[in-house]
Every structure is written in structure tokens, then in C-alpha cells.
């Protein structure tokens, strides 16, 4: 029964195209939904992120992030950690929108 409920909830979430690409950078790890570490090389990243200028460009879970001015506007609150071992998600900032995306789809659920 529990499996059926989980499947139904996931189906609804996918159908409504829920995403979490509006992010807010918090000051403390305890406030964060996801702890993030910025890696030096693209190949080390779980997610390649492109920072978009407008909120409407941050669609789906494709690595296009819009940084909000207030935590209440964000879908996810993130905290940038100092060490890779502290991170839930490793990211690399790319210069072109077309390069954004997931290297490791197993971590994709962190941003839903």
C-alpha cells in the first residue's frame, strides 16, 4: 500500500512538472535543504549549473538556476560548504546554458 501511495505522489509531481531551480544561498548549513560544493573540473560534478538572469528561464531540473533575493521565493535553499566531503551535491558552474545538466542522474532527486 505504501508503495502505491509513493508511486502516485511521484506521478503527480512529474505531471505537474515540479522543479527546484529557484535557489537561495543561506548563511548556515542548518538552514539548507542541500549542501553544495563547487568543484574545479566539470568531470567531477554531479550537476553542471548555469546561472540564468530571469526566473522564467529556470525551468525543469536541468541545472539552470535562478538565485532569488529572499529565501521565501526559492524552491531550494542551498549552502556552499568548504569541503567536498560535506556536500550532498557537487556542482560546476558553466559559461553556456547549453552545457548545463546532470552528470550523475542519481543525485537528481536532491533538487526536486
C-alpha positions in Angstrom: 0.0 0.0 0.0 2.8 2.4 0.9 4.5 1.7 -2.5 1.3 2.6 -4.3 1.0 5.9 -2.4 4.6 6.8 -3.2 4.2 6.0 -6.8 1.0 8.1 -7.0 2.7 11.1 -5.4 5.7 10.8 -7.7 3.4 10.6 -10.7 1.6 13.7 -9.7 4.8 15.6 -9.1 6.2 14.6 -12.5 2.9 15.5 -14.2 2.8 19.0 -12.7 6.5 19.4 -13.7 7.6 20.3 -10.2 11.1 21.7 -10.2 13.5 23.3 -7.8 15.6 25.6 -9.9 15.0 28.8 -7.9 17.6 28.7 -5.3 18.7 30.9 -2.3 22.1 30.7 -0.7 21.7 30.6 3.1 24.3 31.6 5.7 24.3 28.5 7.8 24.3 24.8 6.9 21.5 24.1 9.3 19.2 26.3 7.2 19.9 24.5 3.9 17.9 21.9 2.0 21.0 20.9 0.1 24.7 21.4 0.9 26.7 22.2 -2.2 30.4 22.1 -3.1 31.8 23.8 -6.2 34.4 21.5 -7.9 37.3 22.7 -10.0 36.6 20.4 -13.0 33.4 19.7 -14.9 34.0 16.0 -14.8 34.0 16.0 -11.0 30.5 17.5 -10.8 27.2 15.8 -10.2 25.5 18.8 -11.8 26.7 21.4 -14.3 24.9 24.7 -13.4 24.2 27.7 -15.5 23.1 30.9 -13.7 20.2 32.4 -15.6 19.2 36.1 -15.4 15.5 35.7 -15.2 13.3 33.5 -13.1 11.3 32.3 -16.1 14.4 30.7 -17.5 14.9 28.4 -14.6 12.6 25.6 -15.8 12.7 21.9 -15.1 15.5 20.2 -13.2 18.2 20.8 -15.9 20.8 22.8 -14.0 19.6 26.3 -14.9 19.5 28.1 -11.6 18.0 31.4 -10.7 19.3 32.9 -7.4 16.5 34.6 -5.5 16.8 37.6 -3.3 14.8 36.1 -0.5 14.6 32.5 1.0 10.8 32.5 0.7 11.0 32.9 -3.1 13.2 29.8 -3.5 12.3 26.2 -4.2 15.5 25.1 -2.6 17.8 26.7 0.0 21.5 25.8 -0.6 24.6 26.2 1.5 28.1 26.3 -0.1 30.4 24.1 2.0 34.2 24.3 2.2 35.0 20.7 1.8 33.8 18.2 -0.8 33.1 15.6 1.9 30.5 17.8 3.5 28.4 18.2 0.3 25.2 16.5 -0.7 25.7 17.8 -4.3 28.9 18.7 -6.3 28.4 21.4 -8.9 30.4 23.1 -11.6 29.4 26.5 -13.0 29.3 26.5 -16.8 29.6 29.6 -19.1 26.9 28.5 -21.6 23.3 27.5 -21.0 23.6 24.6 -23.4 26.2 22.9 -21.2 24.0 22.8 -18.1 22.8 19.4 -17.0 23.3 16.3 -14.9 26.5 14.2 -14.9 25.0 11.9 -12.2 21.3 11.4 -12.5 21.3 9.5 -9.2 21.5 12.9 -7.4 18.7 14.4 -9.4 16.2 13.9 -6.6 18.0 16.4 -4.4 16.8 19.3 -6.5 13.1 18.2 -6.7 
